[in-house]
Amino acid sequence: MSAKIKVFTFNLRVEAKVDGINTFSNRRGRILDTIKEYSPDIIGFQEANDNMREWLIDSLSDYTVVGCGRLADWRGESTVLAFKKHMFEMISLENHWLSATPDIPASTFGGDQSNCPRIFTAVCLKHREASAPFIFLNTHLDHKGATARLLGAVEIMQYLSGKGLHFVVTGDMNALPGTAEIVAFTSFAPCGRPVIDATEKLGGTFHAFGQRAVPTKIDYIFTDMPCDPDESFIVPNEPIDGIYITDHCPVCSYVTAE
């Protein structure tokens, strides 16, 4: 038994008054329209603060939405996961901080890392038409420190190595293709099957609400499950009356759960 799964990575852009017309409250309708139109089976959201997380839970009635904030009180920005209720059984859920003490909320690597704690949320899911479960992990690596990003990528892959299951990783990695932190994701083979960048043939994704003429590629989907990168695509994000979906383009790939 196997099942093809439609995967989204989706940076929502945190709620911020400085965004003017593109503040989150003005973009909510476009976000929901995008999810409805493309109907991804699993979604990794980045930059969801407390109000946004509650809004996702209330608005995505067809999905289970999980994740906690990255601060010491489990509030603040989160790397929320969503998956279709009718399609998956959730076996387990974990939140870990990217640090030498991953079970301590708000812990960091220090060094060149920004003052933002970084977190990943992971669930073990079983598709109702597949034979085996898999790990779905979502993260948002540091925007400032290359060393912190590399340590975070290695920690994630070590975590997956300990699970012994195939996986999908989504995230805003804040790093360009070919950098050490991106190469780290594809240098491991935790289950003996090569890890690929499902987005390897795609272009830039971060456009800063149209301010970047040439978007930067920092959003990725990695997997060791059967996947054809030729099927991956960037979701169009043209403004309507000046309002974008978000300051990134959502990215879609397909993987097969076996």
C-alpha positions, 0 to 999 in steps of 0.5 A: 500500500502507498499514497501520494501526499501533497506537501506545502511549506508556507511562511506566513510572515509574522503579524507586524504593523510595519507591513502596512496594507500587508499586515496579517489581518489583511492577508488572512482571506488570501491565505485561506483561499490559497489553501482551499485552492491547492488543498495540500495534504500536509503543511509546514507553516513558519512565523505563526505567532499566538494569534495566528496559531489560534486563527489557523486552528479555528479556520482550518476545520479540515486539518489538525493543527499542532505546534507551540511557541518558541519562547520559555512559556511556549508562546511566541512564534511557532513552526506549526504543522497542519495535516488533513484529519481524514487522511492521517493518524497522528502517532506522536508529536514533539517540539524541540529547540535547536540548541545543545539542550533541545528539551529546554524551552527557549534554549539556543546555540549562542555564538552567532545565533540571533536572540531568537530561539529556534524550534522544530515541530515533528509529528509521526503520521500514518496515511490511512492508505499506506503501510508505514508511518513517516515523520513530518518535521517543520522548522525555521532556521536562524536568520542571522547565524550561519553556524547556528543554522548549520548546527540546527540542520545537523541536529534535525538530521540526527533527530531523524536518524534516531527515529528510523522512519522515512521523513519529510522536512519543510522549512524556511532555512534562511540559506541559499542552495549550496551553503553548508547548512543546506548541504547538511540536509542531503548529506545524511541518509538516516534510513539508507535512502538518499535525501533529496531537495524536492525543490532543487529545480525551483527558483527564488521564494522570498520576495519581501512583498514584492520589494525584491525584483529577484526573489531569494530561495530560502524555502525548502522541502527535503525528503527520503521518500519517493519524490519527483522534483519535476512535480514541485512548483512555486505557488504564484503570489501576485498582489491583489489590490496591493495585498500579497498572500505573504512575503514568501511564495508557498512551495509545493512538492509531492512525496509517496508514503509507502 
